[in-house]
Amino acid sequence: MDPKAMAYLGAGIGAGLTIIGGAAGIGRLAAAALEGIARQPNAAGDIRGAMIVAAGLIEGATFFALIVTMLLAFK
């Protein structure tokens, strides 16, 4: 098989796994934050702020992984 085809295949699989992992992480984060807010409505502001920071970090890691897969594909 052609090495360039293998690079495209690997990049496609890597990008798919990256998106699935990021979505699962943000989904679990949101579920935990909503459960925490439901248990203690007084702490909603603090929980929401922490959730937004954590979601940003997850998005950053996902974006970084997508950039790496693109670099591998077009190298």
All heavy atoms as TSV, in Angstrom:
chain	resi	resn	atom	element	x	y	z
A	1	MET	N	N	0.842	-1.182	0.000
A	1	MET	CA	C	0.000	0.000	0.000
A	1	MET	C	C	0.887	1.246	0.000
A	1	MET	O	O	1.967	1.252	0.577
A	1	MET	CB	C	-0.903	-0.019	1.239
A	1	MET	CG	C	-2.054	0.948	1.145
A	1	MET	SD	S	-3.115	0.911	2.583
A	1	MET	CE	C	-4.501	0.043	1.928
A	2	ASP	N	N	0.402	2.274	-0.634
A	2	ASP	CA	C	1.135	3.532	-0.773
A	2	ASP	C	C	1.305	4.220	0.586
A	2	ASP	O	O	0.349	4.301	1.359
A	2	ASP	CB	C	0.355	4.434	-1.732
A	2	ASP	CG	C	1.086	5.719	-2.038
A	2	ASP	OD1	O	2.330	5.702	-2.044
A	2	ASP	OD2	O	0.403	6.734	-2.269
A	3	PRO	N	N	2.511	4.702	0.919
A	3	PRO	CA	C	2.711	5.373	2.210
A	3	PRO	C	C	1.834	6.621	2.385
A	3	PRO	O	O	1.391	6.926	3.489
A	3	PRO	CB	C	4.187	5.757	2.213
A	3	PRO	CG	C	4.823	4.878	1.209
A	3	PRO	CD	C	3.771	4.547	0.204
A	4	LYS	N	N	1.577	7.324	1.292
A	4	LYS	CA	C	0.728	8.514	1.386
A	4	LYS	C	C	-0.706	8.120	1.724
A	4	LYS	O	O	-1.385	8.795	2.507
A	4	LYS	CB	C	0.781	9.303	0.083
A	4	LYS	CG	C	0.203	10.676	0.226
A	4	LYS	CD	C	0.779	11.587	-0.833
A	4	LYS	CE	C	0.284	12.969	-0.617
A	4	LYS	NZ	N	1.293	13.878	-0.145
A	5	ALA	N	N	-1.171	7.008	1.172
A	5	ALA	CA	C	-2.513	6.522	1.491
A	5	ALA	C	C	-2.599	6.105	2.956
A	5	ALA	O	O	-3.615	6.350	3.617
A	5	ALA	CB	C	-2.880	5.358	0.578
A	6	MET	N	N	-1.540	5.494	3.444
A	6	MET	CA	C	-1.516	5.104	4.859
A	6	MET	C	C	-1.529	6.336	5.765
A	6	MET	O	O	-2.164	6.334	6.826
A	6	MET	CB	C	-0.284	4.244	5.158
A	6	MET	CG	C	-0.315	2.892	4.494
A	6	MET	SD	S	-1.634	1.854	5.088
A	6	MET	CE	C	-1.010	1.434	6.678
A	7	ALA	N	N	-0.838	7.403	5.345
A	7	ALA	CA	C	-0.830	8.636	6.131
A	7	ALA	C	C	-2.223	9.248	6.172
A	7	ALA	O	O	-2.681	9.703	7.224
A	7	ALA	CB	C	0.169	9.629	5.546
A	8	TYR	N	N	-2.916	9.238	5.040
A	8	TYR	CA	C	-4.286	9.759	5.009
A	8	TYR	C	C	-5.222	8.909	5.871
A	8	TYR	O	O	-6.077	9.433	6.578
A	8	TYR	CB	C	-4.821	9.826	3.587
A	8	TYR	CG	C	-4.231	10.928	2.762
A	8	TYR	CD1	C	-3.944	10.740	1.419
A	8	TYR	CD2	C	-3.962	12.182	3.307
A	8	TYR	CE1	C	-3.402	11.746	0.649
A	8	TYR	CE2	C	-3.420	13.194	2.544
A	8	TYR	CZ	C	-3.142	12.968	1.218
A	8	TYR	OH	O	-2.611	13.968	0.466
A	9	LEU	N	N	-5.058	7.601	5.802
A	9	LEU	CA	C	-5.885	6.705	6.610
A	9	LEU	C	C	-5.631	6.929	8.099
A	9	LEU	O	O	-6.571	7.046	8.894
A	9	LEU	CB	C	-5.600	5.248	6.243
A	9	LEU	CG	C	-6.346	4.196	7.060
A	9	LEU	CD1	C	-7.836	4.280	6.776
A	9	LEU	CD2	C	-5.818	2.816	6.742
A	10	GLY	N	N	-4.365	7.023	8.467
A	10	GLY	CA	C	-4.029	7.263	9.866
A	10	GLY	C	C	-4.530	8.612	10.353
A	10	GLY	O	O	-5.017	8.738	11.482
A	11	ALA	N	N	-4.434	9.626	9.504
A	11	ALA	CA	C	-4.928	10.953	9.880
A	11	ALA	C	C	-6.438	10.946	10.036
A	11	ALA	O	O	-6.983	11.575	10.949
A	11	ALA	CB	C	-4.504	11.978	8.834
A	12	GLY	N	N	-7.126	10.242	9.163
A	12	GLY	CA	C	-8.581	10.156	9.274
A	12	GLY	C	C	-9.019	9.442	10.537
A	12	GLY	O	O	-9.934	9.890	11.234
A	13	ILE	N	N	-8.373	8.348	10.856
A	13	ILE	CA	C	-8.700	7.624	12.083
A	13	ILE	C	C	-8.349	8.463	13.300
A	13	ILE	O	O	-9.123	8.543	14.258
A	13	ILE	CB	C	-7.967	6.264	12.112
A	13	ILE	CG1	C	-8.551	5.336	11.040
A	13	ILE	CG2	C	-8.072	5.617	13.485
A	13	ILE	CD1	C	-7.772	4.065	10.847
A	14	GLY	N	N	-7.195	9.120	13.258
A	14	GLY	CA	C	-6.790	9.968	14.385
A	14	GLY	C	C	-7.742	11.130	14.600
A	14	GLY	O	O	-8.101	11.461	15.738
A	15	ALA	N	N	-8.175	11.770	13.517
A	15	ALA	CA	C	-9.117	12.892	13.639
A	15	ALA	C	C	-10.451	12.410	14.197
A	15	ALA	O	O	-11.051	13.074	15.052
A	15	ALA	CB	C	-9.315	13.558	12.286
A	16	GLY	N	N	-10.920	11.274	13.733
A	16	GLY	CA	C	-12.178	10.735	14.245
A	16	GLY	C	C	-12.110	10.408	15.723
A	16	GLY	O	O	-13.022	10.743	16.495
A	17	LEU	N	N	-11.033	9.767	16.138
A	17	LEU	CA	C	-10.873	9.436	17.557
A	17	LEU	C	C	-10.726	10.691	18.410
A	17	LEU	O	O	-11.210	10.750	19.546
A	17	LEU	CB	C	-9.664	8.523	17.752
A	17	LEU	CG	C	-9.822	7.093	17.232
A	17	LEU	CD1	C	-8.515	6.334	17.387
A	17	LEU	CD2	C	-10.942	6.379	17.945
A	18	THR	N	N	-10.082	11.706	17.861
A	18	THR	CA	C	-9.925	12.967	18.579
A	18	THR	C	C	-11.273	13.622	18.837
A	18	THR	O	O	-11.569	14.058	19.955
A	18	THR	CB	C	-9.030	13.922	17.776
A	18	THR	OG1	O	-7.737	13.338	17.654
A	18	THR	CG2	C	-8.916	15.265	18.446
A	19	ILE	N	N	-12.105	13.675	17.812
A	19	ILE	CA	C	-13.415	14.298	17.959
A	19	ILE	C	C	-14.290	13.500	18.911
A	19	ILE	O	O	-14.995	14.071	19.763
A	19	ILE	CB	C	-14.091	14.441	16.581
A	19	ILE	CG1	C	-13.285	15.380	15.696
A	19	ILE	CG2	C	-15.517	14.923	16.715
A	19	ILE	CD1	C	-13.149	16.788	16.247
A	20	ILE	N	N	-14.253	12.184	18.811
A	20	ILE	CA	C	-15.049	11.346	19.717
A	20	ILE	C	C	-14.590	11.547	21.156
A	20	ILE	O	O	-15.406	11.679	22.070
A	20	ILE	CB	C	-14.954	9.868	19.295
A	20	ILE	CG1	C	-15.720	9.649	18.001
A	20	ILE	CG2	C	-15.500	8.953	20.393
A	20	ILE	CD1	C	-15.508	8.287	17.386
A	21	GLY	N	N	-13.286	11.583	21.382
A	21	GLY	CA	C	-12.764	11.774	22.731
A	21	GLY	C	C	-13.114	13.135	23.306
A	21	GLY	O	O	-13.501	13.254	24.471
A	22	GLY	N	N	-12.984	14.179	22.492
A	22	GLY	CA	C	-13.345	15.521	22.953
A	22	GLY	C	C	-14.821	15.636	23.283
A	22	GLY	O	O	-15.206	16.233	24.293
A	23	ALA	N	N	-15.658	15.068	22.431
A	23	ALA	CA	C	-17.097	15.118	22.674
A	23	ALA	C	C	-17.473	14.335	23.929
A	23	ALA	O	O	-18.315	14.784	24.729
A	23	ALA	CB	C	-17.852	14.571	21.472
A	24	ALA	N	N	-16.858	13.196	24.124
A	24	ALA	CA	C	-17.140	12.408	25.329
A	24	ALA	C	C	-16.686	13.151	26.584
A	24	ALA	O	O	-17.382	13.153	27.598
A	24	ALA	CB	C	-16.447	11.046	25.241
A	25	GLY	N	N	-15.538	13.797	26.508
A	25	GLY	CA	C	-15.039	14.549	27.659
A	25	GLY	C	C	-15.926	15.725	28.017
A	25	GLY	O	O	-16.243	15.946	29.190
A	26	ILE	N	N	-16.349	16.478	27.019
A	26	ILE	CA	C	-17.222	17.619	27.290
A	26	ILE	C	C	-18.592	17.148	27.758
A	26	ILE	O	O	-19.206	17.767	28.635
A	26	ILE	CB	C	-17.314	18.531	26.051
A	26	ILE	CG1	C	-15.968	19.229	25.847
A	26	ILE	CG2	C	-18.424	19.564	26.191
A	26	ILE	CD1	C	-15.888	20.094	24.626
A	27	GLY	N	N	-19.073	16.041	27.214
A	27	GLY	CA	C	-20.353	15.490	27.671
A	27	GLY	C	C	-20.319	15.071	29.122
A	27	GLY	O	O	-21.240	15.363	29.895
A	28	ARG	N	N	-19.255	14.396	29.514
A	28	ARG	CA	C	-19.126	13.986	30.925
A	28	ARG	C	C	-18.962	15.191	31.835
A	28	ARG	O	O	-19.483	15.225	32.948
A	28	ARG	CB	C	-17.938	13.042	31.080
A	28	ARG	CG	C	-18.209	11.680	30.470
A	28	ARG	CD	C	-17.066	10.772	30.748
A	28	ARG	NE	N	-16.937	10.644	32.200
A	28	ARG	CZ	C	-16.625	9.522	32.826
A	28	ARG	NH1	N	-16.406	8.456	32.124
A	28	ARG	NH2	N	-16.508	9.482	34.121
A	29	LEU	N	N	-18.225	16.190	31.355
A	29	LEU	CA	C	-18.026	17.407	32.134
A	29	LEU	C	C	-19.352	18.123	32.370
A	29	LEU	O	O	-19.658	18.534	33.495
A	29	LEU	CB	C	-17.055	18.326	31.405
A	29	LEU	CG	C	-16.857	19.720	31.982
A	29	LEU	CD1	C	-16.127	19.639	33.308
A	29	LEU	CD2	C	-16.109	20.580	31.011
A	30	ALA	N	N	-20.136	18.270	31.318
A	30	ALA	CA	C	-21.429	18.949	31.449
A	30	ALA	C	C	-22.370	18.167	32.350
A	30	ALA	O	O	-23.089	18.758	33.169
A	30	ALA	CB	C	-22.052	19.144	30.074
A	31	ALA	N	N	-22.381	16.853	32.234
A	31	ALA	CA	C	-23.250	16.036	33.083
A	31	ALA	C	C	-22.876	16.182	34.555
A	31	ALA	O	O	-23.747	16.331	35.420
A	31	ALA	CB	C	-23.179	14.572	32.662
A	32	ALA	N	N	-21.585	16.162	34.841
A	32	ALA	CA	C	-21.145	16.306	36.225
A	32	ALA	C	C	-21.446	17.701	36.761
A	32	ALA	O	O	-21.846	17.862	37.922
A	32	ALA	CB	C	-19.652	16.011	36.331
A	33	ALA	N	N	-21.280	18.719	35.919
A	33	ALA	CA	C	-21.570	20.083	36.359
A	33	ALA	C	C	-23.054	20.271	36.624
A	33	ALA	O	O	-23.442	20.888	37.628
A	33	ALA	CB	C	-21.094	21.081	35.310
A	34	LEU	N	N	-23.895	19.739	35.766
A	34	LEU	CA	C	-25.333	19.859	35.983
A	34	LEU	C	C	-25.779	19.107	37.229
A	34	LEU	O	O	-26.654	19.565	37.967
A	34	LEU	CB	C	-26.096	19.359	34.762
A	34	LEU	CG	C	-26.019	20.263	33.541
A	34	LEU	CD1	C	-26.701	19.618	32.349
A	34	LEU	CD2	C	-26.645	21.609	33.838
A	35	GLU	N	N	-25.164	17.954	37.467
A	35	GLU	CA	C	-25.489	17.215	38.684
A	35	GLU	C	C	-25.053	17.995	39.922
A	35	GLU	O	O	-25.767	18.047	40.923
A	35	GLU	CB	C	-24.810	15.851	38.655
A	35	GLU	CG	C	-25.165	14.983	39.852
A	35	GLU	CD	C	-24.515	13.614	39.775
A	35	GLU	OE1	O	-24.171	13.172	38.662
A	35	GLU	OE2	O	-24.356	12.997	40.842
A	36	GLY	N	N	-23.882	18.608	39.855
A	36	GLY	CA	C	-23.416	19.418	40.974
A	36	GLY	C	C	-24.303	20.629	41.226
A	36	GLY	O	O	-24.582	20.973	42.374
A	37	ILE	N	N	-24.758	21.276	40.145
A	37	ILE	CA	C	-25.646	22.427	40.296
A	37	ILE	C	C	-26.989	21.979	40.862
A	37	ILE	O	O	-27.593	22.683	41.679
A	37	ILE	CB	C	-25.805	23.157	38.944
A	37	ILE	CG1	C	-24.501	23.858	38.584
A	37	ILE	CG2	C	-26.938	24.170	38.993
A	37	ILE	CD1	C	-24.469	24.443	37.178
A	38	ALA	N	N	-27.462	20.807	40.451
A	38	ALA	CA	C	-28.734	20.300	40.973
A	38	ALA	C	C	-28.637	19.994	42.459
A	38	ALA	O	O	-29.595	20.193	43.210
A	38	ALA	CB	C	-29.160	19.047	40.211
A	39	ARG	N	N	-27.471	19.532	42.901
A	39	ARG	CA	C	-27.310	19.215	44.323
A	39	ARG	C	C	-27.110	20.457	45.175
A	39	ARG	O	O	-27.561	20.492	46.321
A	39	ARG	CB	C	-26.122	18.268	44.511
A	39	ARG	CG	C	-26.396	16.886	44.006
A	39	ARG	CD	C	-25.160	16.014	44.174
A	39	ARG	NE	N	-25.381	14.730	43.573
A	39	ARG	CZ	C	-25.499	13.612	44.257
A	39	ARG	NH1	N	-25.427	13.622	45.563
A	39	ARG	NH2	N	-25.696	12.476	43.626
A	40	GLN	N	N	-26.396	21.447	44.631
A	40	GLN	CA	C	-26.143	22.689	45.374
A	40	GLN	C	C	-26.361	23.889	44.461
A	40	GLN	O	O	-25.419	24.392	43.850
A	40	GLN	CB	C	-24.722	22.712	45.921
A	40	GLN	CG	C	-24.521	21.807	47.083
A	40	GLN	CD	C	-23.296	22.202	47.860
A	40	GLN	OE1	O	-22.430	22.900	47.367
A	40	GLN	NE2	N	-23.236	21.738	49.086
A	41	PRO	N	N	-27.586	24.354	44.364
A	41	PRO	CA	C	-27.873	25.489	43.475
A	41	PRO	C	C	-27.128	26.767	43.870
A	41	PRO	O	O	-26.881	27.625	43.019
A	41	PRO	CB	C	-29.377	25.681	43.602
A	41	PRO	CG	C	-29.903	24.404	44.149
A	41	PRO	CD	C	-28.793	23.806	44.951
A	42	ASN	N	N	-26.760	26.893	45.130
A	42	ASN	CA	C	-26.039	28.088	45.584
A	42	ASN	C	C	-24.646	28.194	44.961
A	42	ASN	O	O	-24.106	29.288	44.848
A	42	ASN	CB	C	-25.912	28.098	47.105
A	42	ASN	CG	C	-27.260	28.213	47.787
A	42	ASN	OD1	O	-28.222	28.695	47.188
A	42	ASN	ND2	N	-27.321	27.762	49.022
A	43	ALA	N	N	-24.067	27.076	44.588
A	43	ALA	CA	C	-22.715	27.059	44.028
A	43	ALA	C	C	-22.727	27.054	42.502
A	43	ALA	O	O	-21.712	26.738	41.876
A	43	ALA	CB	C	-21.966	25.831	44.540
A	44	ALA	N	N	-23.848	27.414	41.899
A	44	ALA	CA	C	-23.977	27.326	40.440
A	44	ALA	C	C	-22.948	28.196	39.724
A	44	ALA	O	O	-22.368	27.779	38.717
A	44	ALA	CB	C	-25.388	27.718	40.011
A	45	GLY	N	N	-22.704	29.393	40.226
A	45	GLY	CA	C	-21.741	30.282	39.573
A	45	GLY	C	C	-20.336	29.724	39.581
A	45	GLY	O	O	-19.628	29.780	38.560
A	46	ASP	N	N	-19.907	29.185	40.718
A	46	ASP	CA	C	-18.565	28.607	40.808
A	46	ASP	C	C	-18.430	27.370	39.920
A	46	ASP	O	O	-17.411	27.192	39.236
A	46	ASP	CB	C	-18.246	28.231	42.256
A	46	ASP	CG	C	-18.158	29.444	43.161
A	46	ASP	OD1	O	-17.856	30.539	42.637
A	46	ASP	OD2	O	-18.386	29.288	44.376
A	47	ILE	N	N	-19.454	26.534	39.942
A	47	ILE	CA	C	-19.409	25.313	39.134
A	47	ILE	C	C	-19.401	25.669	37.651
A	47	ILE	O	O	-18.652	25.076	36.868
A	47	ILE	CB	C	-20.595	24.394	39.484
A	47	ILE	CG1	C	-20.454	23.880	40.919
A	47	ILE	CG2	C	-20.691	23.221	38.509
A	47	ILE	CD1	C	-21.655	23.128	41.438
A	48	ARG	N	N	-20.217	26.634	37.266
A	48	ARG	CA	C	-20.285	27.040	35.864
A	48	ARG	C	C	-18.940	27.592	35.389
A	48	ARG	O	O	-18.479	27.283	34.294
A	48	ARG	CB	C	-21.380	28.082	35.670
A	48	ARG	CG	C	-21.641	28.401	34.212
A	48	ARG	CD	C	-22.773	29.401	34.044
A	48	ARG	NE	N	-24.005	28.938	34.644
A	48	ARG	CZ	C	-24.628	29.572	35.657
A	48	ARG	NH1	N	-24.139	30.690	36.154
A	48	ARG	NH2	N	-25.749	29.100	36.146
A	49	GLY	N	N	-18.312	28.397	36.229
A	49	GLY	CA	C	-17.006	28.953	35.856
A	49	GLY	C	C	-15.953	27.874	35.681
A	49	GLY	O	O	-15.177	27.897	34.714
A	50	ALA	N	N	-15.931	26.929	36.610
A	50	ALA	CA	C	-14.969	25.831	36.498
A	50	ALA	C	C	-15.262	24.969	35.274
A	50	ALA	O	O	-14.336	24.487	34.608
A	50	ALA	CB	C	-15.004	24.980	37.766
A	51	MET	N	N	-16.545	24.796	34.964
A	51	MET	CA	C	-16.920	23.997	33.802
A	51	MET	C	C	-16.445	24.668	32.512
A	51	MET	O	O	-15.945	24.005	31.600
A	51	MET	CB	C	-18.426	23.792	33.748
A	51	MET	CG	C	-18.872	22.950	32.576
A	51	MET	SD	S	-20.648	22.785	32.398
A	51	MET	CE	C	-21.104	24.424	31.888
A	52	ILE	N	N	-16.590	25.972	32.423
A	52	ILE	CA	C	-16.181	26.688	31.214
A	52	ILE	C	C	-14.670	26.606	31.024
A	52	ILE	O	O	-14.174	26.401	29.911
A	52	ILE	CB	C	-16.674	28.143	31.264
A	52	ILE	CG1	C	-18.192	28.169	31.115
A	52	ILE	CG2	C	-16.011	28.995	30.189
A	52	ILE	CD1	C	-18.819	29.518	31.346
A	53	VAL	N	N	-13.915	26.741	32.106
A	53	VAL	CA	C	-12.451	26.629	32.011
A	53	VAL	C	C	-12.052	25.221	31.575
A	53	VAL	O	O	-11.209	25.045	30.691
A	53	VAL	CB	C	-11.800	27.006	33.361
A	53	VAL	CG1	C	-10.328	26.640	33.369
A	53	VAL	CG2	C	-11.991	28.479	33.649
A	54	ALA	N	N	-12.661	24.210	32.187
A	54	ALA	CA	C	-12.329	22.830	31.833
A	54	ALA	C	C	-12.732	22.520	30.392
A	54	ALA	O	O	-12.000	21.828	29.668
A	54	ALA	CB	C	-13.012	21.869	32.794
A	55	ALA	N	N	-13.878	23.024	29.942
A	55	ALA	CA	C	-14.299	22.792	28.560
A	55	ALA	C	C	-13.324	23.451	27.587
A	55	ALA	O	O	-13.017	22.893	26.525
A	55	ALA	CB	C	-15.709	23.315	28.343
A	56	GLY	N	N	-12.830	24.619	27.942
A	56	GLY	CA	C	-11.835	25.282	27.103
A	56	GLY	C	C	-10.551	24.479	26.997
A	56	GLY	O	O	-9.939	24.395	25.926
A	57	LEU	N	N	-10.132	23.879	28.095
A	57	LEU	CA	C	-8.927	23.048	28.065
A	57	LEU	C	C	-9.139	21.800	27.213
A	57	LEU	O	O	-8.235	21.387	26.468
A	57	LEU	CB	C	-8.517	22.660	29.485
A	57	LEU	CG	C	-7.999	23.812	30.351
A	57	LEU	CD1	C	-7.804	23.344	31.784
A	57	LEU	CD2	C	-6.712	24.364	29.792
A	58	ILE	N	N	-10.316	21.206	27.313
A	58	ILE	CA	C	-10.614	20.030	26.492
A	58	ILE	C	C	-10.630	20.415	25.014
A	58	ILE	O	O	-10.084	19.704	24.169
A	58	ILE	CB	C	-11.947	19.390	26.924
A	58	ILE	CG1	C	-11.817	18.783	28.320
A	58	ILE	CG2	C	-12.383	18.312	25.928
A	58	ILE	CD1	C	-13.129	18.333	28.920
A	59	GLU	N	N	-11.253	21.539	24.694
A	59	GLU	CA	C	-11.287	22.000	23.310
A	59	GLU	C	C	-9.878	22.281	22.790
A	59	GLU	O	O	-9.571	21.987	21.643
A	59	GLU	CB	C	-12.138	23.269	23.192
A	59	GLU	CG	C	-13.607	23.036	23.356
A	59	GLU	CD	C	-14.228	22.355	22.160
A	59	GLU	OE1	O	-13.697	22.513	21.040
A	59	GLU	OE2	O	-15.232	21.666	22.346
A	60	GLY	N	N	-9.035	22.856	23.637
A	60	GLY	CA	C	-7.659	23.133	23.230
A	60	GLY	C	C	-6.893	21.866	22.922
A	60	GLY	O	O	-6.159	21.798	21.920
A	61	ALA	N	N	-7.043	20.863	23.752
A	61	ALA	CA	C	-6.352	19.592	23.520
A	61	ALA	C	C	-6.883	18.916	22.253
A	61	ALA	O	O	-6.113	18.347	21.470
A	61	ALA	CB	C	-6.529	18.670	24.719
A	62	THR	N	N	-8.181	19.011	22.027
A	62	THR	CA	C	-8.779	18.434	20.824
A	62	THR	C	C	-8.268	19.148	19.575
A	62	THR	O	O	-7.912	18.513	18.577
A	62	THR	CB	C	-10.314	18.532	20.894
A	62	THR	OG1	O	-10.765	17.861	22.066
A	62	THR	CG2	C	-10.966	17.907	19.676
A	63	PHE	N	N	-8.208	20.470	19.639
A	63	PHE	CA	C	-7.709	21.244	18.501
A	63	PHE	C	C	-6.245	20.908	18.223
A	63	PHE	O	O	-5.841	20.758	17.067
A	63	PHE	CB	C	-7.883	22.738	18.775
A	63	PHE	CG	C	-7.486	23.617	17.637
A	63	PHE	CD1	C	-8.217	23.624	16.468
A	63	PHE	CD2	C	-6.376	24.433	17.728
A	63	PHE	CE1	C	-7.852	24.420	15.398
A	63	PHE	CE2	C	-6.001	25.236	16.683
A	63	PHE	CZ	C	-6.736	25.241	15.505
A	64	PHE	N	N	-5.446	20.779	19.268
A	64	PHE	CA	C	-4.037	20.425	19.102
A	64	PHE	C	C	-3.900	19.060	18.430
A	64	PHE	O	O	-3.082	18.880	17.524
A	64	PHE	CB	C	-3.331	20.433	20.458
A	64	PHE	CG	C	-1.883	20.048	20.383
A	64	PHE	CD1	C	-0.953	20.922	19.855
A	64	PHE	CD2	C	-1.456	18.816	20.837
A	64	PHE	CE1	C	0.378	20.572	19.773
A	64	PHE	CE2	C	-0.128	18.456	20.762
A	64	PHE	CZ	C	0.797	19.336	20.232
A	65	ALA	N	N	-4.698	18.096	18.854
A	65	ALA	CA	C	-4.638	16.757	18.259
A	65	ALA	C	C	-5.059	16.783	16.798
A	65	ALA	O	O	-4.484	16.066	15.963
A	65	ALA	CB	C	-5.512	15.796	19.047
A	66	LEU	N	N	-6.053	17.605	16.461
A	66	LEU	CA	C	-6.456	17.719	15.060
A	66	LEU	C	C	-5.349	18.333	14.207
A	66	LEU	O	O	-5.131	17.919	13.065
A	66	LEU	CB	C	-7.736	18.544	14.941
A	66	LEU	CG	C	-9.019	17.831	15.342
A	66	LEU	CD1	C	-10.190	18.803	15.288
A	66	LEU	CD2	C	-9.272	16.647	14.449
A	67	ILE	N	N	-4.656	19.316	14.751
A	67	ILE	CA	C	-3.538	19.925	14.019
A	67	ILE	C	C	-2.437	18.893	13.782
A	67	ILE	O	O	-1.860	18.821	12.689
A	67	ILE	CB	C	-2.991	21.151	14.790
A	67	ILE	CG1	C	-4.040	22.246	14.870
A	67	ILE	CG2	C	-1.714	21.678	14.163
A	67	ILE	CD1	C	-4.480	22.796	13.531
A	68	VAL	N	N	-2.154	18.077	14.780
A	68	VAL	CA	C	-1.131	17.041	14.624
A	68	VAL	C	C	-1.533	16.042	13.541
A	68	VAL	O	O	-0.710	15.663	12.705
A	68	VAL	CB	C	-0.871	16.330	15.964
A	68	VAL	CG1	C	-0.031	15.090	15.789
A	68	VAL	CG2	C	-0.194	17.274	16.936
A	69	THR	N	N	-2.808	15.641	13.519
A	69	THR	CA	C	-3.224	14.690	12.483
A	69	THR	C	C	-3.157	15.320	11.086
A	69	THR	O	O	-2.807	14.653	10.139
A	69	THR	CB	C	-4.647	14.174	12.743
A	69	THR	OG1	O	-5.557	15.275	12.810
A	69	THR	CG2	C	-4.707	13.378	14.015
A	70	MET	N	N	-3.464	16.604	10.984
A	70	MET	CA	C	-3.348	17.277	9.682
A	70	MET	C	C	-1.898	17.363	9.240
A	70	MET	O	O	-1.581	17.158	8.058
A	70	MET	CB	C	-3.949	18.685	9.756
A	70	MET	CG	C	-5.430	18.720	9.752
A	70	MET	SD	S	-5.952	20.436	9.718
A	70	MET	CE	C	-7.619	20.287	10.221
A	71	LEU	N	N	-1.008	17.656	10.172
A	71	LEU	CA	C	0.415	17.715	9.831
A	71	LEU	C	C	0.935	16.354	9.383
A	71	LEU	O	O	1.754	16.253	8.466
A	71	LEU	CB	C	1.223	18.223	11.021
A	71	LEU	CG	C	1.064	19.704	11.350
A	71	LEU	CD1	C	1.817	20.035	12.640
A	71	LEU	CD2	C	1.558	20.560	10.212
A	72	LEU	N	N	0.453	15.295	10.029
A	72	LEU	CA	C	0.874	13.947	9.614
A	72	LEU	C	C	0.342	13.608	8.226
A	72	LEU	O	O	1.013	12.916	7.450
A	72	LEU	CB	C	0.402	12.913	10.627
A	72	LEU	CG	C	1.120	12.923	11.972
A	72	LEU	CD1	C	0.472	11.935	12.916
A	72	LEU	CD2	C	2.579	12.582	11.785
A	73	ALA	N	N	-0.860	14.072	7.926
A	73	ALA	CA	C	-1.461	13.736	6.633
A	73	ALA	C	C	-0.768	14.485	5.499
A	73	ALA	O	O	-0.577	13.920	4.410
A	73	ALA	CB	C	-2.941	14.071	6.645
A	74	PHE	N	N	-0.399	15.729	5.715
A	74	PHE	CA	C	0.140	16.543	4.634
A	74	PHE	C	C	1.656	16.620	4.630
A	74	PHE	O	O	2.227	17.414	3.906
A	74	PHE	CB	C	-0.459	17.951	4.693
A	74	PHE	CG	C	-1.947	17.955	4.533
A	74	PHE	CD1	C	-2.764	18.505	5.495
A	74	PHE	CD2	C	-2.540	17.353	3.421
A	74	PHE	CE1	C	-4.140	18.491	5.350
A	74	PHE	CE2	C	-3.913	17.337	3.267
A	74	PHE	CZ	C	-4.719	17.912	4.236
A	75	LYS	N	N	2.305	15.793	5.405
A	75	LYS	CA	C	3.769	15.779	5.449
A	75	LYS	C	C	4.340	15.063	4.259
A	75	LYS	O	O	3.884	14.136	3.747
A	75	LYS	CB	C	4.230	15.127	6.748
A	75	LYS	CG	C	5.718	15.128	6.891
A	75	LYS	CD	C	6.114	14.572	8.222
A	75	LYS	CE	C	7.625	14.572	8.292
A	75	LYS	NZ	N	8.110	13.978	9.489
